[in-house]
Amino acid sequence: MLVHFPHGACATAWLEIQVLGAASDGDPPRRHWVAHPDGDRFRSGACRYEDPGRLLNETRVRCYDPAAQRAPSSWIVGVNLDGSDSPDDCSEGLPE
């Protein structure tokens, strides 16, 4: 599914994204957040192809400041798919 990631309140125009990884060994097994397999940082306003099965509970996004190499905001779990944004809103080209 093609998803638009808007600028929102991110002043840096860069986002960081993670997904829930495979369960780790342990009792009970636990899942953990890992870098997105297609790249963990990208410009806001971009469109990316995402697995619709993991968008709501298994994806998290936050604003990222590449100059400071830190995140200026908290993680937001789930991607908003309210329909207000569309691929036509993309400021960046689609990944190849």
N, C-alpha and C positions, 0 to 999 in steps of 0.2 A: 504494500500500500504506500502510495506517495504521500508524505506528510510535510507540511510547511511548519518551520520553527520560526515564529515571529520574533522581532527584536524585543518586544515587551519593555520591561524596565531595565534591561541590561545595557548599561552605559558603555561597556567596552565593545559591544557587538560581537562577542565571542561566547560560545556555549560549550559546555563539557557534558558528555552523555555517558551513562553507564547502564549495563543490563545485569540482571541476576544471572550468575553463573551456575554451573553444575553443583550439585550437593557435595559437600566435603565429607571426608571420612570422619566419623565420630558417632557418638551415641547421645542424642539422635543426630542424624546427618543434618547439616545446616547449609543453606545456600548463601552466597556472598556476592557483593557487587563487584563487577569487573569492567574493564574498559570495553566500549562498544566494539564489536568485531570489525566494523567498517571504518573505524577511526573514532577516537574519543573527544576530539575538539574540532569545531567548525564554526563558520561565521553564522550569526543569527540572520534570519531572513532567507535562509537556504531551504531547499527541499531535499529530502532524503527518502530513500525507500526503506520502510521499516516493516517488520513482522507484525501484523495486526494482532496476533495472539499474545504479544508481550507488551503492547503499548500502555495499557492502563495500570498494571501492577508490577511489571517487571522491567520498567524503564524509568530512569530518573535523569533530570537535566538541571543544570545550574549555570549561572553566569560565570565566565572565566576571564581573568585578566592575564593575558600572555606576557605583558611587560613585568608584572610583579610575580609571575609564576605561582599564583594563588587564586583561589576562588573568592570573589567578593560577595557571594550570596549563598544561601542554604540550598540544599537539594530539594527539588520538587518531584515527587514520585507521580508518574503517570503523565501522559501526553494529552493535552486538551484537544479533543476532536469535535468541537461544537459546531463546526461547519462555517465559521466566520472567516476562516482563512482557506485559501485554495492554492494549488500549484501556480496559478497566475500571479500570486503575490510574491513569488520568489525573486530575490534580488541577485542571487547567485545561480550559476548553471547547475544542472544536475550532475551528480558524480558519474563518472564513466564506468 
